[in-house]
Amino acid sequence: MPCTLFLLFNHELTEIQEKDGHDSLGISRIIDLPADLEKLWQQIPPDVQKIDDYLAPIKTWLAGQASSSDYVLIQGDFGATYIMVNFAFENGLIPIYSTTMREAVEEHDNHGTVRLTHNFRHEMFRKYGV
């Protein structure tokens, strides 16, 4: 049964992630947050004690757009992610995250400086709670 992938995500999906979503999850379409809500998601205030009210517009939008058994890719601020994963479960949605292979490359120069570069490569989508 074709389903939708909703993105609560701070980055753009890579082509590899899109292909994996289609191939492994049966995703027929991918929907980004509207620009105003994407900005909310990307800028969770670090000085606010409780963020549930802050996330209310995102919850309202997702509840109005998603159907039971749709996927939601949720990655970002740890507290916001926790709240939205629980929201997804409560609403019959399937919360997932992207796993990555991390590769670090160190470059040493003649002045004792070390440059460390991290490369991330998508491996698979994993369901929260499994």
Backbone atoms as SQL, in Angstrom:
CREATE TABLE atoms (id INTEGER PRIMARY KEY, chain TEXT, resi INTEGER, resn TEXT, atom TEXT, x REAL, y REAL, z REAL);
INSERT INTO atoms VALUES
  (1, 'A', 1, 'MET', 'N', 0.844, -1.187, 0.000),
  (2, 'A', 1, 'MET', 'CA', 0.000, 0.000, 0.000),
  (3, 'A', 1, 'MET', 'C', 0.888, 1.249, 0.000),
  (4, 'A', 2, 'PRO', 'N', 0.745, 2.131, -0.983),
  (5, 'A', 2, 'PRO', 'CA', 1.573, 3.333, -1.052),
  (6, 'A', 2, 'PRO', 'C', 1.351, 4.228, 0.171),
  (7, 'A', 3, 'CYS', 'N', 2.421, 4.841, 0.644),
  (8, 'A', 3, 'CYS', 'CA', 2.300, 5.732, 1.784),
  (9, 'A', 3, 'CYS', 'C', 3.194, 6.948, 1.571),
  (10, 'A', 4, 'THR', 'N', 3.059, 7.879, 2.486),
  (11, 'A', 4, 'THR', 'CA', 3.759, 9.148, 2.399),
  (12, 'A', 4, 'THR', 'C', 4.828, 9.213, 3.486),
  (13, 'A', 5, 'LEU', 'N', 5.916, 9.907, 3.198),
  (14, 'A', 5, 'LEU', 'CA', 6.951, 10.199, 4.174),
  (15, 'A', 5, 'LEU', 'C', 6.928, 11.695, 4.442),
  (16, 'A', 6, 'PHE', 'N', 6.677, 12.053, 5.689),
  (17, 'A', 6, 'PHE', 'CA', 6.707, 13.449, 6.122),
  (18, 'A', 6, 'PHE', 'C', 8.049, 13.715, 6.779),
  (19, 'A', 7, 'LEU', 'N', 8.619, 14.889, 6.507),
  (20, 'A', 7, 'LEU', 'CA', 9.959, 15.205, 6.992),
  (21, 'A', 7, 'LEU', 'C', 9.936, 16.223, 8.128),
  (22, 'A', 8, 'LEU', 'N', 10.381, 15.797, 9.305),
  (23, 'A', 8, 'LEU', 'CA', 10.696, 16.693, 10.420),
  (24, 'A', 8, 'LEU', 'C', 12.203, 16.516, 10.584),
  (25, 'A', 9, 'PHE', 'N', 12.944, 17.282, 9.826),
  (26, 'A', 9, 'PHE', 'CA', 14.329, 16.971, 9.537),
  (27, 'A', 9, 'PHE', 'C', 15.052, 18.278, 9.261),
  (28, 'A', 10, 'ASN', 'N', 16.278, 18.439, 9.726),
  (29, 'A', 10, 'ASN', 'CA', 17.007, 19.700, 9.563),
  (30, 'A', 10, 'ASN', 'C', 17.820, 19.794, 8.274),
  (31, 'A', 11, 'HIS', 'N', 17.775, 18.753, 7.477),
  (32, 'A', 11, 'HIS', 'CA', 18.586, 18.728, 6.260),
  (33, 'A', 11, 'HIS', 'C', 17.698, 18.376, 5.070),
  (34, 'A', 12, 'GLU', 'N', 18.268, 18.471, 3.894),
  (35, 'A', 12, 'GLU', 'CA', 17.574, 17.987, 2.704),
  (36, 'A', 12, 'GLU', 'C', 17.867, 16.508, 2.562),
  (37, 'A', 13, 'LEU', 'N', 16.863, 15.746, 2.145),
  (38, 'A', 13, 'LEU', 'CA', 17.100, 14.334, 1.889),
  (39, 'A', 13, 'LEU', 'C', 18.072, 14.185, 0.728),
  (40, 'A', 14, 'THR', 'N', 18.955, 13.224, 0.832),
  (41, 'A', 14, 'THR', 'CA', 19.853, 12.930, -0.279),
  (42, 'A', 14, 'THR', 'C', 19.110, 12.032, -1.273),
  (43, 'A', 15, 'GLU', 'N', 19.661, 11.926, -2.466),
  (44, 'A', 15, 'GLU', 'CA', 19.071, 11.028, -3.463),
  (45, 'A', 15, 'GLU', 'C', 19.062, 9.590, -2.958),
  (46, 'A', 16, 'ILE', 'N', 20.117, 9.209, -2.234),
  (47, 'A', 16, 'ILE', 'CA', 20.189, 7.847, -1.690),
  (48, 'A', 16, 'ILE', 'C', 19.069, 7.628, -0.679),
  (49, 'A', 17, 'GLN', 'N', 18.807, 8.623, 0.180),
  (50, 'A', 17, 'GLN', 'CA', 17.716, 8.498, 1.155),
  (51, 'A', 17, 'GLN', 'C', 16.366, 8.418, 0.452),
  (52, 'A', 18, 'GLU', 'N', 16.171, 9.239, -0.555),
  (53, 'A', 18, 'GLU', 'CA', 14.905, 9.190, -1.299),
  (54, 'A', 18, 'GLU', 'C', 14.701, 7.816, -1.928),
  (55, 'A', 19, 'LYS', 'N', 15.741, 7.308, -2.567),
  (56, 'A', 19, 'LYS', 'CA', 15.638, 5.997, -3.204),
  (57, 'A', 19, 'LYS', 'C', 15.342, 4.918, -2.158),
  (58, 'A', 20, 'ASP', 'N', 16.037, 4.963, -1.035),
  (59, 'A', 20, 'ASP', 'CA', 15.802, 3.994, 0.030),
  (60, 'A', 20, 'ASP', 'C', 14.367, 4.080, 0.535),
  (61, 'A', 21, 'GLY', 'N', 13.850, 5.278, 0.685),
  (62, 'A', 21, 'GLY', 'CA', 12.465, 5.437, 1.128),
  (63, 'A', 21, 'GLY', 'C', 11.479, 4.796, 0.167),
  (64, 'A', 22, 'HIS', 'N', 11.709, 4.984, -1.106),
  (65, 'A', 22, 'HIS', 'CA', 10.844, 4.371, -2.117),
  (66, 'A', 22, 'HIS', 'C', 10.995, 2.853, -2.125),
  (67, 'A', 23, 'ASP', 'N', 12.254, 2.387, -2.098),
  (68, 'A', 23, 'ASP', 'CA', 12.525, 0.956, -2.223),
  (69, 'A', 23, 'ASP', 'C', 12.190, 0.158, -0.967),
  (70, 'A', 24, 'SER', 'N', 12.637, 0.622, 0.192),
  (71, 'A', 24, 'SER', 'CA', 12.483, -0.197, 1.398),
  (72, 'A', 24, 'SER', 'C', 11.196, 0.071, 2.167),
  (73, 'A', 25, 'LEU', 'N', 10.637, 1.274, 2.027),
  (74, 'A', 25, 'LEU', 'CA', 9.432, 1.615, 2.791),
  (75, 'A', 25, 'LEU', 'C', 8.175, 1.700, 1.928),
  (76, 'A', 26, 'GLY', 'N', 8.323, 1.681, 0.628),
  (77, 'A', 26, 'GLY', 'CA', 7.170, 1.798, -0.262),
  (78, 'A', 26, 'GLY', 'C', 6.594, 3.203, -0.314),
  (79, 'A', 27, 'ILE', 'N', 7.447, 4.198, -0.093),
  (80, 'A', 27, 'ILE', 'CA', 7.013, 5.593, -0.100),
  (81, 'A', 27, 'ILE', 'C', 6.621, 5.996, -1.520),
  (82, 'A', 28, 'SER', 'N', 5.437, 6.598, -1.641),
  (83, 'A', 28, 'SER', 'CA', 5.017, 7.078, -2.960),
  (84, 'A', 28, 'SER', 'C', 5.223, 8.589, -3.100),
  (85, 'A', 29, 'ARG', 'N', 5.297, 9.294, -1.967),
  (86, 'A', 29, 'ARG', 'CA', 5.568, 10.736, -2.025),
  (87, 'A', 29, 'ARG', 'C', 6.228, 11.179, -0.731),
  (88, 'A', 30, 'ILE', 'N', 6.962, 12.274, -0.839),
  (89, 'A', 30, 'ILE', 'CA', 7.692, 12.838, 0.293),
  (90, 'A', 30, 'ILE', 'C', 7.240, 14.280, 0.458),
  (91, 'A', 31, 'ILE', 'N', 6.887, 14.632, 1.700),
  (92, 'A', 31, 'ILE', 'CA', 6.364, 15.973, 1.961),
  (93, 'A', 31, 'ILE', 'C', 7.209, 16.668, 3.024),
  (94, 'A', 32, 'ASP', 'N', 7.743, 17.832, 2.654),
  (95, 'A', 32, 'ASP', 'CA', 8.480, 18.684, 3.584),
  (96, 'A', 32, 'ASP', 'C', 7.507, 19.494, 4.426),
  (97, 'A', 33, 'LEU', 'N', 7.977, 19.947, 5.570),
  (98, 'A', 33, 'LEU', 'CA', 7.211, 20.920, 6.341),
  (99, 'A', 33, 'LEU', 'C', 7.064, 22.199, 5.515),
  (100, 'A', 34, 'PRO', 'N', 5.953, 22.908, 5.646),
  (101, 'A', 34, 'PRO', 'CA', 5.875, 24.237, 5.029),
  (102, 'A', 34, 'PRO', 'C', 7.007, 25.113, 5.584),
  (103, 'A', 35, 'ALA', 'N', 7.412, 26.112, 4.835),
  (104, 'A', 35, 'ALA', 'CA', 8.589, 26.931, 5.180),
  (105, 'A', 35, 'ALA', 'C', 8.521, 27.504, 6.588),
  (106, 'A', 36, 'ASP', 'N', 7.368, 28.012, 7.008),
  (107, 'A', 36, 'ASP', 'CA', 7.275, 28.612, 8.346),
  (108, 'A', 36, 'ASP', 'C', 7.453, 27.566, 9.443),
  (109, 'A', 37, 'LEU', 'N', 6.914, 26.376, 9.232),
  (110, 'A', 37, 'LEU', 'CA', 7.053, 25.309, 10.221),
  (111, 'A', 37, 'LEU', 'C', 8.452, 24.700, 10.184),
  (112, 'A', 38, 'GLU', 'N', 9.058, 24.662, 9.009),
  (113, 'A', 38, 'GLU', 'CA', 10.429, 24.174, 8.900),
  (114, 'A', 38, 'GLU', 'C', 11.366, 25.072, 9.697),
  (115, 'A', 39, 'LYS', 'N', 11.118, 26.366, 9.620),
  (116, 'A', 39, 'LYS', 'CA', 11.932, 27.315, 10.387),
  (117, 'A', 39, 'LYS', 'C', 11.750, 27.078, 11.891),
  (118, 'A', 40, 'LEU', 'N', 10.508, 26.825, 12.328),
  (119, 'A', 40, 'LEU', 'CA', 10.256, 26.499, 13.742),
  (120, 'A', 40, 'LEU', 'C', 11.061, 25.268, 14.153),
  (121, 'A', 41, 'TRP', 'N', 10.989, 24.214, 13.326),
  (122, 'A', 41, 'TRP', 'CA', 11.659, 22.959, 13.646),
  (123, 'A', 41, 'TRP', 'C', 13.177, 23.137, 13.716),
  (124, 'A', 42, 'GLN', 'N', 13.725, 23.946, 12.840),
  (125, 'A', 42, 'GLN', 'CA', 15.172, 24.118, 12.778),
  (126, 'A', 42, 'GLN', 'C', 15.717, 25.056, 13.848),
  (127, 'A', 43, 'GLN', 'N', 14.822, 25.811, 14.497),
  (128, 'A', 43, 'GLN', 'CA', 15.285, 26.793, 15.479),
  (129, 'A', 43, 'GLN', 'C', 14.555, 26.633, 16.815),
  (130, 'A', 44, 'ILE', 'N', 14.587, 25.427, 17.365),
  (131, 'A', 44, 'ILE', 'CA', 13.983, 25.189, 18.675),
  (132, 'A', 44, 'ILE', 'C', 14.738, 26.073, 19.679),
  (133, 'A', 45, 'PRO', 'N', 14.024, 26.936, 20.405),
  (134, 'A', 45, 'PRO', 'CA', 14.725, 27.856, 21.306),
  (135, 'A', 45, 'PRO', 'C', 15.417, 27.116, 22.455),
  (136, 'A', 46, 'PRO', 'N', 16.703, 27.381, 22.653),
  (137, 'A', 46, 'PRO', 'CA', 17.447, 26.688, 23.705),
  (138, 'A', 46, 'PRO', 'C', 17.151, 27.200, 25.106),
  (139, 'A', 47, 'ASP', 'N', 16.462, 28.343, 25.208),
  (140, 'A', 47, 'ASP', 'CA', 16.226, 28.959, 26.513),
  (141, 'A', 47, 'ASP', 'C', 14.783, 28.828, 26.991),
  (142, 'A', 48, 'VAL', 'N', 13.990, 27.965, 26.333),
  (143, 'A', 48, 'VAL', 'CA', 12.591, 27.755, 26.727),
  (144, 'A', 48, 'VAL', 'C', 12.500, 26.434, 27.476),
  (145, 'A', 49, 'GLN', 'N', 11.916, 26.465, 28.675),
  (146, 'A', 49, 'GLN', 'CA', 11.846, 25.290, 29.532),
  (147, 'A', 49, 'GLN', 'C', 10.943, 24.196, 28.952),
  (148, 'A', 50, 'LYS', 'N', 9.751, 24.574, 28.473),
  (149, 'A', 50, 'LYS', 'CA', 8.788, 23.613, 27.925),
  (150, 'A', 50, 'LYS', 'C', 8.507, 23.983, 26.474),
  (151, 'A', 51, 'ILE', 'N', 8.677, 23.013, 25.579),
  (152, 'A', 51, 'ILE', 'CA', 8.530, 23.323, 24.153),
  (153, 'A', 51, 'ILE', 'C', 7.282, 22.704, 23.524),
  (154, 'A', 52, 'ASP', 'N', 6.452, 22.047, 24.321),
  (155, 'A', 52, 'ASP', 'CA', 5.258, 21.415, 23.763),
  (156, 'A', 52, 'ASP', 'C', 4.364, 22.429, 23.051),
  (157, 'A', 53, 'ASP', 'N', 4.131, 23.585, 23.674),
  (158, 'A', 53, 'ASP', 'CA', 3.314, 24.624, 23.024),
  (159, 'A', 53, 'ASP', 'C', 3.993, 25.158, 21.767),
  (160, 'A', 54, 'TYR', 'N', 5.306, 25.265, 21.798),
  (161, 'A', 54, 'TYR', 'CA', 6.069, 25.731, 20.641),
  (162, 'A', 54, 'TYR', 'C', 5.860, 24.794, 19.450),
  (163, 'A', 55, 'LEU', 'N', 5.750, 23.483, 19.732),
  (164, 'A', 55, 'LEU', 'CA', 5.590, 22.484, 18.672),
  (165, 'A', 55, 'LEU', 'C', 4.145, 22.311, 18.212),
  (166, 'A', 56, 'ALA', 'N', 3.197, 22.946, 18.884),
  (167, 'A', 56, 'ALA', 'CA', 1.772, 22.773, 18.560),
  (168, 'A', 56, 'ALA', 'C', 1.451, 23.018, 17.083),
  (169, 'A', 57, 'PRO', 'N', 1.991, 24.063, 16.441),
  (170, 'A', 57, 'PRO', 'CA', 1.673, 24.253, 15.015),
  (171, 'A', 57, 'PRO', 'C', 2.139, 23.087, 14.132),
  (172, 'A', 58, 'ILE', 'N', 3.261, 22.492, 14.485),
  (173, 'A', 58, 'ILE', 'CA', 3.768, 21.350, 13.713),
  (174, 'A', 58, 'ILE', 'C', 2.859, 20.151, 13.933),
  (175, 'A', 59, 'LYS', 'N', 2.437, 19.936, 15.164),
  (176, 'A', 59, 'LYS', 'CA', 1.515, 18.836, 15.465),
  (177, 'A', 59, 'LYS', 'C', 0.206, 19.010, 14.705),
  (178, 'A', 60, 'THR', 'N', -0.333, 20.215, 14.723),
  (179, 'A', 60, 'THR', 'CA', -1.598, 20.497, 14.033),
  (180, 'A', 60, 'THR', 'C', -1.469, 20.224, 12.546),
  (181, 'A', 61, 'TRP', 'N', -0.393, 20.702, 11.943),
  (182, 'A', 61, 'TRP', 'CA', -0.177, 20.486, 10.513),
  (183, 'A', 61, 'TRP', 'C', -0.056, 18.999, 10.205),
  (184, 'A', 62, 'LEU', 'N', 0.765, 18.282, 10.965),
  (185, 'A', 62, 'LEU', 'CA', 0.979, 16.863, 10.709),
  (186, 'A', 62, 'LEU', 'C', -0.311, 16.068, 10.886),
  (187, 'A', 63, 'ALA', 'N', -1.067, 16.377, 11.925),
  (188, 'A', 63, 'ALA', 'CA', -2.338, 15.673, 12.170),
  (189, 'A', 63, 'ALA', 'C', -3.318, 15.907, 11.022),
  (190, 'A', 64, 'GLY', 'N', -3.263, 17.076, 10.409),
  (191, 'A', 64, 'GLY', 'CA', -4.155, 17.391, 9.303),
  (192, 'A', 64, 'GLY', 'C', -3.721, 16.842, 7.963),
  (193, 'A', 65, 'GLN', 'N', -2.457, 16.458, 7.849),
  (194, 'A', 65, 'GLN', 'CA', -1.909, 16.002, 6.576),
  (195, 'A', 65, 'GLN', 'C', -1.704, 14.492, 6.489),
  (196, 'A', 66, 'ALA', 'N', -1.262, 13.901, 7.584),
  (197, 'A', 66, 'ALA', 'CA', -0.841, 12.498, 7.571),
  (198, 'A', 66, 'ALA', 'C', -2.006, 11.552, 7.825),
  (199, 'A', 67, 'SER', 'N', -1.881, 10.366, 7.272),
  (200, 'A', 67, 'SER', 'CA', -2.852, 9.293, 7.486),
  (201, 'A', 67, 'SER', 'C', -2.186, 8.178, 8.274),
  (202, 'A', 68, 'SER', 'N', -3.007, 7.390, 8.922),
  (203, 'A', 68, 'SER', 'CA', -2.493, 6.257, 9.682),
  (204, 'A', 68, 'SER', 'C', -1.561, 5.426, 8.807),
  (205, 'A', 69, 'SER', 'N', -0.450, 5.018, 9.363),
  (206, 'A', 69, 'SER', 'CA', 0.589, 4.201, 8.711),
  (207, 'A', 69, 'SER', 'C', 1.493, 4.989, 7.768),
  (208, 'A', 70, 'ASP', 'N', 1.365, 6.316, 7.713),
  (209, 'A', 70, 'ASP', 'CA', 2.361, 7.115, 7.005),
  (210, 'A', 70, 'ASP', 'C', 3.620, 7.167, 7.865),
  (211, 'A', 71, 'TYR', 'N', 4.743, 7.414, 7.230),
  (212, 'A', 71, 'TYR', 'CA', 6.022, 7.520, 7.918),
  (213, 'A', 71, 'TYR', 'C', 6.334, 8.983, 8.214),
  (214, 'A', 72, 'VAL', 'N', 7.055, 9.206, 9.313),
  (215, 'A', 72, 'VAL', 'CA', 7.534, 10.538, 9.657),
  (216, 'A', 72, 'VAL', 'C', 9.011, 10.413, 10.013),
  (217, 'A', 73, 'LEU', 'N', 9.864, 11.043, 9.226),
  (218, 'A', 73, 'LEU', 'CA', 11.294, 11.074, 9.504),
  (219, 'A', 73, 'LEU', 'C', 11.530, 12.192, 10.504),
  (220, 'A', 74, 'ILE', 'N', 11.901, 11.818, 11.738),
  (221, 'A', 74, 'ILE', 'CA', 12.017, 12.794, 12.823),
  (222, 'A', 74, 'ILE', 'C', 13.448, 12.799, 13.345),
  (223, 'A', 75, 'GLN', 'N', 14.153, 13.895, 13.089),
  (224, 'A', 75, 'GLN', 'CA', 15.507, 14.095, 13.598),
  (225, 'A', 75, 'GLN', 'C', 15.710, 15.571, 13.842),
  (226, 'A', 76, 'GLY', 'N', 16.374, 15.900, 14.941),
  (227, 'A', 76, 'GLY', 'CA', 16.633, 17.297, 15.271),
  (228, 'A', 76, 'GLY', 'C', 16.923, 17.436, 16.751),
  (229, 'A', 77, 'ASP', 'N', 16.458, 18.526, 17.336),
  (230, 'A', 77, 'ASP', 'CA', 16.588, 18.771, 18.771),
  (231, 'A', 77, 'ASP', 'C', 16.082, 17.547, 19.536),
  (232, 'A', 78, 'PHE', 'N', 16.855, 17.063, 20.502),
  (233, 'A', 78, 'PHE', 'CA', 16.509, 15.819, 21.192),
  (234, 'A', 78, 'PHE', 'C', 15.136, 15.872, 21.866),
  (235, 'A', 79, 'GLY', 'N', 14.855, 16.957, 22.565),
  (236, 'A', 79, 'GLY', 'CA', 13.565, 17.069, 23.254),
  (237, 'A', 79, 'GLY', 'C', 12.410, 17.135, 22.274),
  (238, 'A', 80, 'ALA', 'N', 12.557, 17.918, 21.221),
  (239, 'A', 80, 'ALA', 'CA', 11.510, 18.034, 20.203),
  (240, 'A', 80, 'ALA', 'C', 11.309, 16.701, 19.498),
  (241, 'A', 81, 'THR', 'N', 12.399, 16.002, 19.234),
  (242, 'A', 81, 'THR', 'CA', 12.313, 14.688, 18.597),
  (243, 'A', 81, 'THR', 'C', 11.524, 13.734, 19.491),
  (244, 'A', 82, 'TYR', 'N', 11.833, 13.704, 20.765),
  (245, 'A', 82, 'TYR', 'CA', 11.129, 12.837, 21.722),
  (246, 'A', 82, 'TYR', 'C', 9.627, 13.130, 21.716),
  (247, 'A', 83, 'ILE', 'N', 9.281, 14.409, 21.779),
  (248, 'A', 83, 'ILE', 'CA', 7.867, 14.811, 21.800),
  (249, 'A', 83, 'ILE', 'C', 7.172, 14.389, 20.507),
  (250, 'A', 84, 'MET', 'N', 7.820, 14.620, 19.372),
  (251, 'A', 84, 'MET', 'CA', 7.172, 14.322, 18.095),
  (252, 'A', 84, 'MET', 'C', 7.121, 12.824, 17.798),
  (253, 'A', 85, 'VAL', 'N', 8.090, 12.048, 18.286),
  (254, 'A', 85, 'VAL', 'CA', 8.017, 10.596, 18.143),
  (255, 'A', 85, 'VAL', 'C', 6.811, 10.076, 18.914),
  (256, 'A', 86, 'ASN', 'N', 6.625, 10.560, 20.129),
  (257, 'A', 86, 'ASN', 'CA', 5.452, 10.148, 20.910),
  (258, 'A', 86, 'ASN', 'C', 4.158, 10.572, 20.226),
  (259, 'A', 87, 'PHE', 'N', 4.137, 11.777, 19.674),
  (260, 'A', 87, 'PHE', 'CA', 2.966, 12.264, 18.950),
  (261, 'A', 87, 'PHE', 'C', 2.664, 11.350, 17.760),
  (262, 'A', 88, 'ALA', 'N', 3.699, 10.962, 17.038),
  (263, 'A', 88, 'ALA', 'CA', 3.509, 10.071, 15.883),
  (264, 'A', 88, 'ALA', 'C', 2.893, 8.748, 16.329),
  (265, 'A', 89, 'PHE', 'N', 3.436, 8.136, 17.376),
  (266, 'A', 89, 'PHE', 'CA', 2.882, 6.879, 17.882),
  (267, 'A', 89, 'PHE', 'C', 1.418, 7.045, 18.292),
  (268, 'A', 90, 'GLU', 'N', 1.109, 8.135, 18.990),
  (269, 'A', 90, 'GLU', 'CA', -0.263, 8.390, 19.464),
  (270, 'A', 90, 'GLU', 'C', -1.243, 8.546, 18.307),
  (271, 'A', 91, 'ASN', 'N', -0.743, 8.926, 17.141),
  (272, 'A', 91, 'ASN', 'CA', -1.614, 9.192, 15.991),
  (273, 'A', 91, 'ASN', 'C', -1.505, 8.130, 14.900),
  (274, 'A', 92, 'GLY', 'N', -0.963, 6.976, 15.229),
  (275, 'A', 92, 'GLY', 'CA', -0.915, 5.869, 14.282),
  (276, 'A', 92, 'GLY', 'C', 0.078, 6.039, 13.153),
  (277, 'A', 93, 'LEU', 'N', 1.038, 6.948, 13.328),
  (278, 'A', 93, 'LEU', 'CA', 2.064, 7.169, 12.325),
  (279, 'A', 93, 'LEU', 'C', 3.292, 6.340, 12.677),
  (280, 'A', 94, 'ILE', 'N', 4.198, 6.190, 11.737),
  (281, 'A', 94, 'ILE', 'CA', 5.400, 5.385, 11.948),
  (282, 'A', 94, 'ILE', 'C', 6.609, 6.322, 11.971),
  (283, 'A', 95, 'PRO', 'N', 7.141, 6.612, 13.164),
  (284, 'A', 95, 'PRO', 'CA', 8.307, 7.488, 13.244),
  (285, 'A', 95, 'PRO', 'C', 9.582, 6.710, 12.921),
  (286, 'A', 96, 'ILE', 'N', 10.432, 7.319, 12.094),
  (287, 'A', 96, 'ILE', 'CA', 11.690, 6.695, 11.686),
  (288, 'A', 96, 'ILE', 'C', 12.818, 7.712, 11.768),
  (289, 'A', 97, 'TYR', 'N', 14.044, 7.192, 11.701),
  (290, 'A', 97, 'TYR', 'CA', 15.222, 8.050, 11.598),
  (291, 'A', 97, 'TYR', 'C', 16.205, 7.390, 10.647),
  (292, 'A', 98, 'SER', 'N', 17.140, 8.192, 10.168),
  (293, 'A', 98, 'SER', 'CA', 18.142, 7.719, 9.221),
  (294, 'A', 98, 'SER', 'C', 19.388, 7.295, 9.977),
  (295, 'A', 99, 'THR', 'N', 19.858, 6.075, 9.712),
  (296, 'A', 99, 'THR', 'CA', 21.136, 5.657, 10.277),
  (297, 'A', 99, 'THR', 'C', 22.228, 5.974, 9.264),
  (298, 'A', 100, 'THR', 'N', 23.418, 6.260, 9.769),
  (299, 'A', 100, 'THR', 'CA', 24.504, 6.658, 8.890),
  (300, 'A', 100, 'THR', 'C', 25.790, 5.914, 9.229),
  (301, 'A', 101, 'MET', 'N', 26.607, 5.765, 8.224),
  (302, 'A', 101, 'MET', 'CA', 27.976, 5.290, 8.402),
  (303, 'A', 101, 'MET', 'C', 28.831, 6.545, 8.505),
  (304, 'A', 102, 'ARG', 'N', 29.579, 6.648, 9.585),
  (305, 'A', 102, 'ARG', 'CA', 30.421, 7.818, 9.798),
  (306, 'A', 102, 'ARG', 'C', 31.875, 7.457, 9.508),
  (307, 'A', 103, 'GLU', 'N', 32.518, 8.317, 8.742),
  (308, 'A', 103, 'GLU', 'CA', 33.924, 8.129, 8.431),
  (309, 'A', 103, 'GLU', 'C', 34.662, 9.407, 8.795),
  (310, 'A', 104, 'ALA', 'N', 35.721, 9.277, 9.570),
  (311, 'A', 104, 'ALA', 'CA', 36.529, 10.432, 9.964),
  (312, 'A', 104, 'ALA', 'C', 37.867, 10.379, 9.238),
  (313, 'A', 105, 'VAL', 'N', 38.285, 11.527, 8.740),
  (314, 'A', 105, 'VAL', 'CA', 39.566, 11.637, 8.058),
  (315, 'A', 105, 'VAL', 'C', 40.379, 12.700, 8.792),
  (316, 'A', 106, 'GLU', 'N', 41.580, 12.321, 9.237),
  (317, 'A', 106, 'GLU', 'CA', 42.479, 13.262, 9.914),
  (318, 'A', 106, 'GLU', 'C', 43.601, 13.670, 8.966),
  (319, 'A', 107, 'GLU', 'N', 43.876, 14.972, 8.953),
  (320, 'A', 107, 'GLU', 'CA', 44.999, 15.490, 8.178),
  (321, 'A', 107, 'GLU', 'C', 45.896, 16.259, 9.138),
  (322, 'A', 108, 'HIS', 'N', 47.167, 15.886, 9.202),
  (323, 'A', 108, 'HIS', 'CA', 48.138, 16.546, 10.070),
  (324, 'A', 108, 'HIS', 'C', 49.040, 17.434, 9.218),
  (325, 'A', 109, 'ASP', 'N', 49.243, 18.673, 9.697),
  (326, 'A', 109, 'ASP', 'CA', 50.178, 19.532, 8.952),
  (327, 'A', 109, 'ASP', 'C', 51.487, 19.672, 9.727),
  (328, 'A', 110, 'ASN', 'N', 52.425, 20.402, 9.178),
  (329, 'A', 110, 'ASN', 'CA', 53.759, 20.549, 9.778),
  (330, 'A', 110, 'ASN', 'C', 53.780, 21.446, 11.013),
  (331, 'A', 111, 'HIS', 'N', 52.678, 22.116, 11.307),
  (332, 'A', 111, 'HIS', 'CA', 52.631, 23.049, 12.432),
  (333, 'A', 111, 'HIS', 'C', 51.920, 22.427, 13.640),
  (334, 'A', 112, 'GLY', 'N', 51.644, 21.138, 13.592),
  (335, 'A', 112, 'GLY', 'CA', 50.986, 20.469, 14.711),
  (336, 'A', 112, 'GLY', 'C', 49.475, 20.592, 14.706),
  (337, 'A', 113, 'THR', 'N', 48.920, 21.129, 13.636),
  (338, 'A', 113, 'THR', 'CA', 47.474, 21.274, 13.517),
  (339, 'A', 113, 'THR', 'C', 46.880, 20.014, 12.904),
  (340, 'A', 114, 'VAL', 'N', 45.741, 19.613, 13.447),
  (341, 'A', 114, 'VAL', 'CA', 45.025, 18.452, 12.924),
  (342, 'A', 114, 'VAL', 'C', 43.680, 18.925, 12.395),
  (343, 'A', 115, 'ARG', 'N', 43.416, 18.574, 11.175),
  (344, 'A', 115, 'ARG', 'CA', 42.114, 18.889, 10.574),
  (345, 'A', 115, 'ARG', 'C', 41.330, 17.591, 10.536),
  (346, 'A', 116, 'LEU', 'N', 40.142, 17.605, 11.142),
  (347, 'A', 116, 'LEU', 'CA', 39.301, 16.418, 11.221),
  (348, 'A', 116, 'LEU', 'C', 38.044, 16.656, 10.395),
  (349, 'A', 117, 'THR', 'N', 37.814, 15.793, 9.420),
  (350, 'A', 117, 'THR', 'CA', 36.643, 15.893, 8.556),
  (351, 'A', 117, 'THR', 'C', 35.788, 14.653, 8.768),
  (352, 'A', 118, 'HIS', 'N', 34.494, 14.876, 8.963),
  (353, 'A', 118, 'HIS', 'CA', 33.561, 13.763, 9.127),
  (354, 'A', 118, 'HIS', 'C', 32.691, 13.655, 7.879),
  (355, 'A', 119, 'ASN', 'N', 32.573, 12.457, 7.359),
  (356, 'A', 119, 'ASN', 'CA', 31.691, 12.182, 6.238),
  (357, 'A', 119, 'ASN', 'C', 30.610, 11.219, 6.718),
  (358, 'A', 120, 'PHE', 'N', 29.374, 11.514, 6.349),
  (359, 'A', 120, 'PHE', 'CA', 28.244, 10.685, 6.752),
  (360, 'A', 120, 'PHE', 'C', 27.589, 10.109, 5.509),
  (361, 'A', 121, 'ARG', 'N', 27.268, 8.820, 5.545),
  (362, 'A', 121, 'ARG', 'CA', 26.613, 8.165, 4.425),
  (363, 'A', 121, 'ARG', 'C', 25.393, 7.416, 4.945),
  (364, 'A', 122, 'HIS', 'N', 24.249, 7.676, 4.351),
  (365, 'A', 122, 'HIS', 'CA', 23.009, 7.013, 4.748),
  (366, 'A', 122, 'HIS', 'C', 23.141, 5.508, 4.572),
  (367, 'A', 123, 'GLU', 'N', 22.699, 4.777, 5.581),
  (368, 'A', 123, 'GLU', 'CA', 22.690, 3.316, 5.509),
  (369, 'A', 123, 'GLU', 'C', 21.268, 2.779, 5.364),
  (370, 'A', 124, 'MET', 'N', 20.379, 3.224, 6.251),
  (371, 'A', 124, 'MET', 'CA', 19.004, 2.709, 6.224),
  (372, 'A', 124, 'MET', 'C', 18.118, 3.580, 7.106),
  (373, 'A', 125, 'PHE', 'N', 16.820, 3.391, 6.974),
  (374, 'A', 125, 'PHE', 'CA', 15.868, 3.991, 7.880),
  (375, 'A', 125, 'PHE', 'C', 15.541, 2.974, 8.955),
  (376, 'A', 126, 'ARG', 'N', 15.442, 3.458, 10.194),
  (377, 'A', 126, 'ARG', 'CA', 15.107, 2.575, 11.309),
  (378, 'A', 126, 'ARG', 'C', 13.907, 3.159, 12.048),
  (379, 'A', 127, 'LYS', 'N', 12.987, 2.282, 12.426),
  (380, 'A', 127, 'LYS', 'CA', 11.819, 2.696, 13.193),
  (381, 'A', 127, 'LYS', 'C', 12.230, 2.990, 14.634),
  (382, 'A', 128, 'TYR', 'N', 11.659, 4.045, 15.193),
  (383, 'A', 128, 'TYR', 'CA', 11.846, 4.306, 16.617),
  (384, 'A', 128, 'TYR', 'C', 11.134, 3.215, 17.404),
  (385, 'A', 129, 'GLY', 'N', 11.724, 2.855, 18.541),
  (386, 'A', 129, 'GLY', 'CA', 11.080, 1.909, 19.443),
  (387, 'A', 129, 'GLY', 'C', 11.257, 0.462, 19.101),
  (388, 'A', 130, 'VAL', 'N', 12.082, 0.152, 18.107),
  (389, 'A', 130, 'VAL', 'CA', 12.278, -1.249, 17.699),
  (390, 'A', 130, 'VAL', 'C', 13.657, -1.703, 18.137);
